[in-house]
Amino acid sequence: MDFNIVERHETLVAGTVLRSPALAVEGPRRLKVEEAWRHNLKRELPGPPASAYVDHAPEIGSYLTHIVGYRCASLDELLPGDVLARVPGGRFARFIRSGDNLGDTIVSVWRAVWDLETAGALVRAYTGDFEHYPDQRTVEVFVALADDDTGEK
């Protein structure tokens, strides 16, 4: 899967917090993600839908905190009861993919990220990653890169 390297500013994402191993791609964990999205999309969100992956713990099997919600321009947009995640600015591998089932499309991107990481084609920083959804069929994934990454595609 092709990607390009971009510089990004800090990104704030707020919403429902889930704690899971890596990405919840199948079974009960995916159902929890889908349930969180249904809950969030019923509300009037102050920003565009987004997800953040922060607080990685690679030493215990890549557990992370997954925020399902919306991008914020500032703390003033934070809705009561939501959790705010800060994804630091830096260099990111940017992936874009579209498909008929957005959930399956997201899974395919993350599986490609994991394969590229295993192959040494990119070196992740694990400082925070996020997803943006330009439309109901498309995901744009930003994966934080380590400073010594040499896997530009």
C-alpha positions as CSV (number, residue, x, y, z in Angstrom):
1,M,0.0,0.0,0.0
2,D,1.4,3.4,-1.0
3,F,1.8,6.2,1.5
4,N,3.4,9.6,1.6
5,I,5.3,11.4,4.3
6,V,3.8,14.7,5.6
7,E,4.5,17.2,8.4
8,R,1.5,17.7,10.6
9,H,0.6,20.1,13.4
10,E,-0.8,19.0,16.8
11,T,-4.2,17.5,16.4
12,L,-6.9,17.4,19.2
13,V,-9.5,14.6,19.1
14,A,-12.2,14.2,21.6
15,G,-14.9,11.7,22.3
16,T,-15.5,8.2,23.8
17,V,-12.4,6.5,25.1
18,L,-11.7,2.8,24.5
19,R,-8.7,0.9,25.8
20,S,-7.7,-2.1,23.6
21,P,-4.8,-4.1,22.2
22,A,-3.7,-2.6,19.0
23,L,-6.6,-1.9,16.7
24,A,-9.9,-3.6,17.6
25,V,-10.4,-5.2,14.3
26,E,-12.6,-8.2,14.9
27,G,-15.1,-9.8,17.2
28,P,-16.3,-8.1,20.5
29,R,-13.7,-5.3,20.4
30,R,-14.8,-4.2,16.9
31,L,-18.4,-4.3,18.1
32,K,-17.5,-1.9,20.9
33,V,-15.8,0.5,18.4
34,E,-18.9,0.4,16.2
35,E,-21.2,1.0,19.2
36,A,-19.1,4.0,20.2
37,W,-19.4,5.4,16.7
38,R,-23.2,4.9,16.6
39,H,-23.4,6.8,20.0
40,N,-21.1,9.6,18.7
41,L,-22.8,10.1,15.4
42,K,-26.2,10.5,17.1
43,R,-24.9,13.7,18.7
44,E,-24.2,17.0,17.1
45,L,-20.4,17.0,17.0
46,P,-18.5,20.3,17.1
47,G,-15.9,19.1,14.7
48,P,-15.5,16.5,11.9
49,P,-15.5,12.8,12.9
50,A,-12.1,11.5,13.8
51,S,-10.3,8.8,15.8
52,A,-7.1,9.1,17.8
53,Y,-4.7,6.3,19.0
54,V,-2.6,7.5,21.9
55,D,-0.9,6.2,25.1
56,H,0.6,3.2,23.3
57,A,2.2,0.6,25.5
58,P,4.2,-1.6,23.1
59,E,6.0,-3.3,26.0
60,I,2.7,-5.1,26.9
61,G,1.4,-6.1,23.5
62,S,0.7,-2.7,22.0
63,Y,-2.2,-1.7,24.2
64,L,-3.4,1.8,23.4
65,T,-6.1,4.3,24.1
66,H,-8.5,4.7,21.2
67,I,-10.6,7.9,21.1
68,V,-13.7,7.7,18.9
69,G,-15.2,11.1,18.2
70,Y,-14.3,14.4,16.6
71,R,-11.5,16.8,15.9
72,C,-11.4,19.9,18.1
73,A,-9.9,23.3,17.2
74,S,-9.6,24.1,20.9
75,L,-10.7,23.0,24.4
76,D,-13.7,25.2,24.0
77,E,-15.2,22.6,21.6
78,L,-14.9,19.8,24.1
79,L,-18.4,18.4,24.9
80,P,-19.2,17.5,28.5
81,G,-18.3,14.0,29.4
82,D,-15.9,13.5,26.5
83,V,-12.2,12.7,26.8
84,L,-9.6,14.8,24.9
85,A,-6.5,13.3,23.3
86,R,-3.6,15.3,22.0
87,V,-1.6,13.9,19.0
88,P,1.7,15.8,18.9
89,G,2.8,17.4,15.6
90,G,5.6,15.8,13.6
91,R,6.2,13.6,10.6
92,F,3.5,11.1,9.6
93,A,3.0,8.4,7.1
94,R,-0.3,9.3,5.4
95,F,-2.5,6.6,3.9
96,I,-5.8,7.1,2.0
97,R,-8.2,4.4,1.1
98,S,-11.9,4.2,0.0
99,G,-14.3,1.3,0.0
100,D,-17.9,0.3,0.3
101,N,-17.6,-0.7,4.0
102,L,-15.6,1.9,6.0
103,G,-14.9,-0.4,8.9
104,D,-13.3,-3.0,6.6
105,T,-11.5,-0.2,4.8
106,I,-10.0,1.0,8.0
107,V,-8.9,-2.5,9.0
108,S,-7.2,-3.0,5.6
109,V,-5.2,0.2,6.1
110,W,-4.0,-0.7,9.6
111,R,-3.1,-4.2,8.5
112,A,-1.0,-2.6,5.8
113,V,0.6,-0.4,8.4
114,W,1.5,-3.4,10.5
115,D,2.9,-5.2,7.5
116,L,5.0,-2.2,6.4
117,E,6.3,-1.8,10.0
118,T,7.2,-5.5,10.2
119,A,9.0,-5.3,6.8
120,G,11.0,-2.2,8.0
121,A,9.4,0.1,5.4
122,L,8.4,2.5,8.1
123,V,9.5,3.1,11.7
124,R,6.6,4.2,14.0
125,A,7.1,6.8,16.8
126,Y,4.1,5.6,18.8
127,T,3.5,9.2,19.9
128,G,-0.1,9.3,18.6
129,D,-1.8,8.4,15.3
130,F,-5.2,9.5,14.0
131,E,-7.9,8.9,11.4
132,H,-9.9,11.4,9.5
133,Y,-12.9,10.6,7.3
134,P,-13.3,12.9,4.3
135,D,-16.6,11.1,3.4
136,Q,-18.6,8.0,4.4
137,R,-16.4,5.7,2.2
138,T,-12.9,7.1,2.8
139,V,-10.4,7.0,5.6
140,E,-7.2,9.1,5.8
141,V,-4.8,7.6,8.4
142,F,-1.8,9.4,9.8
143,V,0.8,7.3,11.5
144,A,3.5,9.1,13.6
145,L,7.0,8.3,12.4
146,A,10.2,8.1,14.3
147,D,12.9,10.6,13.5
148,D,15.2,7.9,12.1
149,D,12.6,6.5,9.7
150,T,14.1,5.7,6.3
151,G,11.2,4.0,4.7
152,E,9.7,6.8,2.6
153,K,7.5,5.5,-0.2
